[in-house]
Amino acid sequence: MKKVVTGLGLLLAVAPAAYAQQDSGLYMGGRIGPSFLEDSCVSDTDCGDQELGAGIITGYDFNDWFALEGTYDYLGRFDTEFDTFGKASGDLTALTLAPKLSYHVKPDTALYGKVGGAMWNFNSNAGDRDDVSLMGAIGVDHQATDKLNLRLEYQHINDMDDGYFSSVDNNLVTVGMTYHFGRTASEPMTEAMVEEPVMAEPEPVAEPQSIVISEAGQTEMFGFDKATLSEQAVASLQPLVDRLLKHEEATATIVGHTDSQGPAAYNQTFSEVRAQAVAEVFLDAGIAAERLTVMGKGESAPTASNETADGRAKNRRVEVTSPEFVYVEVN
């Protein structure tokens, strides 16, 4: 169990969180890892065998949380001994099919489980035997690039018994990767929707002015799941920075928002971090902190549906508003 946890940590460490799992599509891949055959002989004490297993994966994602997945695995060449046929050595393979249910702990990382059937075959020097048994699996799936996912999985095939074996179980622990065909870029490009600054002569009352930095367009503003502003985003804030530099009466309210993917607590914290990143642009320009109101609203105030990728991109935003104020003209 310790090895499984260590492998999970390594998987997440080498694959940075930069992408979001996508809605649907065909995927294929492979996996490899240790395979354990339990109770593989007649004995007063437990006995088993361990080999290296490998397999291929194919499946279809119907949405972010449900997929149908099949695997074909070579589970290893095992030595067995039972009363029915004595000692035997042979190759064990299995074909599995099961629904795959996922829960996203982060936009790009999901825990999943599978329960289904396994059609296994033991081709040995004592004969060729096969049957169908119950299969279950748990794992973690992480989107590492635009089209490539990495995974760590534990699979159990229960009670492989057709009168040839005797209640034999197989455990398989694998690392693998899957390629997702037709999946478009999961880090949506963004643009700032910026009102043109008022170019007319100053009026005693300055009208409200606002800027929205979102992930819904073609100009990159934030990297996905990151709080670092791009150069374009900093440039888009300049009209409001100039407004506050020119008029000491002016203030600004900065509010961060997220989509509904991932835990609500994480989204709340992340919206606050992004809002603070925008506030740093004003502070670096010399604007006093007391003139800024900075907050995050997490996933609580969407402007579009979270059921589509485009809607979620619009909801990942930071709104900057400078309200109306009265100032004195200097001639």
N, C-alpha and C positions, 0 to 999 in steps of 0.2 A: 504493500500500500504506500509506503514511503517513496518507492521508486516512481509510482504513478503521480504522486503529488509533485515530486521534483521535476518530472517530465513536463507536467502542466505548467509549472513556473517557467521552465526553459522555453516552452513554446510561446508563451506570452511575452517573454523578454526579447526574443529575437525577431518578433513580428510586431512593429510599432503600430499603435492604434491610429490609423489615418483614414479609414474607410468605413462605410456603413453597409450592412448586409442589404442585399437587393431583393426585389419582390418575387420574381419567378424565373424559371428557366431550367434547361437541362444541364447537368454537370456529370463529369467523370473524373476518376482519379485512381490512386493506388495507396497501399498501406503496407507496413511491415512491423514485426515485433515478436516477442516471445509467446509461444503457445504451450499450454500446460494441459496434459491429459491426466485426470484424476482417477484413482481406483482402476488402474489399467491391468490389474492382475488379481488372482485369488490369493489372499493372504490374511493372516490374523491382524496385521497392521496395515495402515494406508500405504498404498504404493502408487507411483505415477511416473510420468516421463515428461521431459521438457525439450522442445525443439524450436526452431525459428520458423515462423509462419509469415505468409505474405498473401496479398489479394488485390483484386480490383474492385472499384466502387463505381456504381452508376445510380443516378437518381434524378428526380425532378422536384424543384422547389415550386409549390403552388402559391406560396406567399412567404412572408418573413418568418412564419412560425411552423408551417406544415410542409412536409415533403414526403414522398414515397421513395424508398431507397432499397437497392439490392446490392449484394456483394457476392463475389466468388472467391473463396479463400483456400489456399493450400496450407493446411494446419500443421503439417510436419510428417516425418516418418517415425512411427512409434513402435516400440516393442511391447507386446502384450502377452498375458498368459491367463487363460480361462479353462475351466473344466471341459467346456464344449469342444474345444479344438486344440488345447495345449498352447504351446508357445507360438507366437506369430509376429511377424514384422511386416509393416505395410504403410502405405501413404493414406492419410486422412484428409479429405476435402469436404467443403460444405458450401452450399448455395443458399443464401438467406434473402428474405424479403420481409419488409416491415415498414410501417409508418414512422416518420421521424418528427418528433415534436420538440420545438426549440423555445427557450426563454432567454431574451437578450439582457445580459447584465450590463452591457455597454452597447452602443450602436453597432460596433463592429465585432462583438464577441458574444457568443450564445452558448448556454448549456443545453444539452439535448438528451433525449432518451428514446429508445426503440424497443418494442416488443412485437415479435413476429415468429415466423417459422424458419427452420433450418433443415434443408434436405442434405444429409451427410452420406458420405461413401467411404468405406475402409477397404482398400484394395491391397490384400496381403497375400503372403505365400500360403495361407490357409484358406483362401477363398475371397470372394468379393461380396461385401455386405453393405446394405444401405437402408435408411429409414428416415423418418421425419421427426424432429424434436422441437421443443420450445426454445426460442432464442430471445435474450434480452441484452441491451447494451446501454451504456451511458457515456457521455463524452463532452468535450468542449470544442467548438468550431470558431475559428478566428479568421476574418478576412484580412489577408496580409497585403494584397495588391488589388488592382482593378478587377482582375478575373481569377485570382488564385486564393484559395482558402487553405489554412493549415488546421489539422485536427489531432486530438489525442482521444483514444477510445478504449474502453474495457468492454469486452463481449463475453457472454456466458451462454453455452449451449448445454441444456439440462437433460440428464437422464437418457443417454444414447444407448438404448436397450431394445434389441429386436430378437432376443434369445441367443445372440451371438456375443455381444458385449454383455456386461452386467452392471447397469446403472452407472455408466461412465459419463463424466462431465468434462467439457473442454472450456478452458479460459484462455482468452486471447487479448493481449494488451498491445496496441499498435499506435504508431504515429503515421500520419498520412497527409496527403494533399489532394485537393480537387480543383479541376479547371471548370469554370462556369461559362458556358457558351452564350454568346450574344449579350452578356451583361454589360451595360453601358457604364461610363465613368460614375463611380459612386461618391466621388467628392465633388458635388455640384459647384460649378463656378458661380461667383456672386457679383453683384453690382450695387453701387450706392445710388439710391433714389434721392437726388439732391435738388432742392429748390434753388432757382437762380437767385443770387444775392440782389438785394434792392440797390440799383445803381443811381436812383434819383437823388436829388439833393436831400440832406437830412431833414426830417420832419420832427416836430416836438414829441410825437408819439411814434415809437418804432413798432412795426407790426411783428407778430410772432413769426418765428422761423424754425424750421425743423429739418433734420436729416435722418434717413433710415439706412443703416448698413445691414444688408441681408445677404443670404446665400442663394438668391433666386435669379441671378443673371449671368452675364458673360465675363464680368470683371471680378477677379479674385479679391475678396475683402478679408475673409478669415480662411485659414486652412481648416478642413473638417475636423471637428473635435479639438480645435486649437484656439488659443486666445491671443495669438500674435497677429497684429494688424499688418496688412500689406502696405506697400508704398502708395498704391491707389487709394486705399482707405484713409490713410493719413491726409492725402491731398484733398479728398472729398470733404474732410472736416474743416479745411482752412477757412471757408466763409464764416462759419460760426466762431472759430478761433479769432478771426479778425474783428468780428462783431463785439466779442467780449473784451478784446484788447482796446478797441476804439472807445467803448462806452463802459465806464465803471459801474453804471447802473444795471447793466445786462447780467443775467444769470442763465444757467443751463441745467436741465434735468436729463440724466442719462439712465436709460432703463434697458436691461438685457432680457432677452427672451430665448426660449428653446422650443424644439418640437417635443412630442410626447414619448419618443423612444427612450428607453433606459429608465432607471429608477427616478422617481420624482425628486428625491433628496439630492441625487447627483445633478439633475437638471437645474435645480434651484441654485446650488453652489456654482455651477458652471456659468449660469446667466449672470451672476454677480461678478465672477472673474472677468468675463468679457466686457461688462459695463465698466469695470475698473480700468481695463486696458484702454478703453476709449477715453476715460477721464485723464489718464496719464498724458495724452496728447495735449490737453488743455493745461495741465499742471506744468508740463515741460515748456510751454510757451510763456509761463510766468503768471498764469491766472490763479488767484488765490483759491484754496480748497473750499472756503466757506461760500464761494459763489457757485459751487457745483453741488447738485443733489444726485447721488449715485445709488442705484438699487438694481436688484434682479427680481424678475417675476417668474422665472422657471418656465414651466409649460402651461401656466394658468391663463394666459391671455393670447390664444392663437388668432391669427388674422386669416388663416386658410385651413382647409381640412388636413388633418394629419394622416389620412388614409392613402395619400399619394406622395410620391417622392417630390413633386413640384410644390405641393402644399407644405410639406415638412421643411423644404428649403426656404420658403417664404417666412415660416415661423421662426427659423434660426436667424435672429436679427438683434440689432441694438438701435434703439430710437433715441435721438438727441434732439431736445426741444429747448429753444430759448424763447420764453414768453414775452408778451408785449411789455414795454416799459416807457416811462416818460423821462426825457432828458432835456437839458438846457443847451440851446444852440450857442456856440461860441463864434462870434464874428471876428 
